[in-house]
Amino acid sequence: MSAAEKKWKALIVDDEELARKLLREMLSSHPEIEIAAECGNGMEAVKAAAEHKPDLLFLDVQMPKLTGFDVLELIEREGVAVIFVTAYDQYAMKAFDVHAVDYLLKPFSRERFEAALERAKSQGPKRALDASELSAAARPAGQFAERIVVKDGTKVTLIPVSKLDYAEALDDYVSLASEGKKHLKQQTISGLEMALDPALFVRIHRSYVVNLERVARIEPYGKDSKVAILTNGVKLPVSRAGFTRLKKLLDEKA
Amino acid sequence: MDRASIGKTAWLALVTAGLLFALILGTLLVTSWGMNWRAAVALAVPMSALAQGIAWAARFTCRSNPLGRKEGWRIALTHIVAGMVLDSLWVATGRALAQSIDSGLGMTNTYKQYVALQSHLYGVGFSYYLLAVAFHYMLFAQQESQAAQERALESTMRAREAELSALKAQINPHFLYNSLNSISALTSIDPARARDMCVALADFLRLTLGMGEKAVIPLCDELALLDKYCAIEKVRFGDRLTLQEDVTEETKECLLPPLLLQPLFENAVVHGIAQMPEGGWIRLQAARNGDRLSVTVENSWDPEAGGSRKNGVGLKNVQRRLEARYGNQAQLQANAEDNVFRVRLQFPAETETSK
């Protein structure tokens, strides 16, 4: 099947009804594109993406609770062409340019819309975007994530970083420990580490990032390794390099 | 004159005074008191230098006894005591000098002559100290008034700056672009509403730009602007935005800096309503309590959605503008509780007639 004949399934995600209507109107002259769903917020978008498995995603950046970046982190990105739609946001625009993501600036012309659509269709789905990298790039320098979005099955959970005890790397996932529960997220531990404020979180081991406030004490363990004991009693291994980083941070605080 | 040049003036005065002092003292010693001119020069030059030291020392006694901050008699007493001590030191040094001139230059009566006119010299030294005191007080007063001028200038500048950045903040690019996008959508869906929105946006811009030039406007003008703003935002948010107004009639004529409340509404929309999928409300209350006006802007707020905005740029700006106009007569309180974000402003109630 050639690209032109292919039927495309699209999702429109924007919290403003008029903005959704505008996209729907512009898509009406494209019979090859079928609008699978319109979503008024990020939660709906995550659900609809799982249900409809769209090929094309029109994604507003600023939405309540879950931003467009959050949505991108939570959905299956393989095979999805994403076109961000946003009103002026200098940081987001810079991130889009760096990561070669298509975007439409509100208000946009029909020509601009057609061009973005054409590019999305002809290029097909690009290499799956690293969503956390993109959202990190869209943050102003010196600003860090305030919360982490996780999807457990169909349920989306927001974990404020202050409630994150530690994170553990598990192959392609990280396990996030918060309030006695563990949440799995598809992300590398380095990606997570980058999103977190280095004054509050420290990589104590190849596989562990810990919330500094949760560290109760550090004890020697075996011959030359150490173990961090958290306020809730959990013990985490500390590598030699991790200990150096931890000590430096604690000294700075003291 | 800036501070550095005042310091330079003091130095210049000191050197000039030193030369003049030496000249006058030397002339007096020779002509009036019949001293040998060589002895007179040998005596007058070092004594003049010393007198300048005393004049400089007066700077410190003046600085530690600023006029108007202590009782007059205390200051006078301090200066009399200091003057007498320094004066006696000065005369005593002169006496020792006279003695060494006798032995050094092989003269015989310099010391005798010196002792004879010692009482005159006491007078000269003491008067010179008092002169220096007067000079330093004058200099300090000049510095003080200059610093006051600088402070006044700086505070006007700061007020002006706050004013400007407040104006710049009003026309938030996000607000503009989003509104234009709504218009773009409406042009085909509902052309009549698109036209209404264009007009509302134009009205809002016109009011915003027009108000910026005034120092104060009546509350009813600000309310008219807020109406336009909310009408525009309602097109964007539809049912998600509800408004409540509880403004007493007597407050409508009260004056306030223009565009003081609009940023609070914008905050309420951006950080409150826009963060809640189901939407929320904004409530404006204004009441007059005697000579105080109190205005409260509240909105529903989801603590989990966004961080607290207590330290936001918008709020700081409002605070600065209140301070610029009312000084410590104005208060701004911002707090968040039970999913409500509340900003309360209190400031003196002025009207066009009471002003």
Interface residues (C-beta under 8 A of the other chain):
Chain A: D15 E16 E17 L18 A19 K21 L22 E25 G40 N41 M43 Q62 P64 K65 A87 Y88 D89 L105 K106 P107 F108 E146 L158 P160
Chain B: P173 H174 Y177 N178 L180 N181 S182 I183 S184 A185 L186 S188 I189 V235 R236 F237 G238 A274 Q275 M276 P277 D302 E304 A305 G307
